Amino acid sequence: MFQKKDIIYSETIGVCVVDDIVKLADNKKDTYQYYLLRSVAERKKKAYIPVENHTVQLRRLMTLQEAVAVQKEPDYEKKDTLVKGEVQYVIENSKNGERLTENNKMIVQNS
């Protein structure tokens, strides 16, 4: 489970911040927890993704070493724009390949 302020990758909006974890109700009045994700590149873009049983791929950001390796791949220019955005973000913001939080503070790498 991700925590508030984690910076993660979403296949729908790319690099994003877990802005909050909120409870939303469905038509039957059942409540479920959702991640409120906000795009790092476009701060007005946001998404609500269920914490459990989501179909959208959510994952921790790649490490600096992984980002550099992806950037060196021969087909890098053909990669998805969101993946290239992740590579660029990680390279510009990483220190020693550790994962980042919203304020660029290092967090323990638990992959």
N, C-alpha and C positions, 0 to 999 in steps of 0.2 A: 504494500500500500504506500502511496506517495503521501507526503506531508505538505502542509501549506508552505509556500515559498520555494519548493523544489522546482528546479528548471528541468523539464523533461522534453521528450519528442513525442508529438502526436502526428499520426499519418494524415490527419485532416488539416491541421494548421501549422505544422512544423514545430520549431522550438517555441516552447511556451512555459509560462509560470503557473504553478498550481496556486491560483489566487485565493481559493477557499475550498472547503468541503462543506456542502450545504445539503439540507434535507428537502426533497421535493415530493409532493403527493401526486398520485395518479387519480384517475376517475373513481376508483374504489376507496379512496382515502388512505390507501397504504402509502407509507413514506419510505423513500429510498435515499441513500446517500449518493451525491453526485460531486465529481470534481468540477470546479469552475476554473477552466483553463483560459488564460489570456495570452495571445500571441506576443512574442518578444519583438518581432519585426513590425507588426501592425497592432498597436496597443488597443485599438477599438474592436478588434476581432476577438471574439470569445466563443467558448463552447462549453456545454454542460455534458459530461460523460459519466455514466453510472460507475460507481466505484467497483461494484461487483457485476460480473457477467456482461462486460462491455465488448462490443464487436470491433471497436476502433483500436488499432494498435497503439499502445502507450508504452514507452520504455524510457529508461534513463538515457541521458546523452552519451554518445560515444566518448571514449577517452581521447586525449590528444594524439596518442600513437595511432589509434584507429582512424581518426580524422585525417591525419597525414597520409596513412596508407590508402585510404579511399581517394584522396586528392591525387595520388600518384598513379591510380589505375588508368589504363589507356582509354577507357570509355567514360572517364569522369565527366566530360562535357555533355554526355548523353544522359547523365543521371537526372533524376527528378529534382525540380527546383527546390523543394523542401529539404531534400537530403543535402544538396549543395549548400543551402542556407545553414543547416546544422554543422556541416564541416567548417564553414567560414566562422560561425559563431564560436565553435569549440576552439579553433586555432587562435582566434583573436582574444578569447577570454580565459583560456586554461593556463594554469601554472602547474608544471610537473604532471600533467595528465590527470589531475584530480577533478572530481565533479564539482559543479558550481551550484550555489543557491542564487536567488534573485539579486542579492547585493554583492555578488561575486565573492562571497565568503566560501571557503572550502568546507565541504562536508565529507564525512568518511565514505570511502568507496566500498559499497557492499554488494557488488555485482556477483 
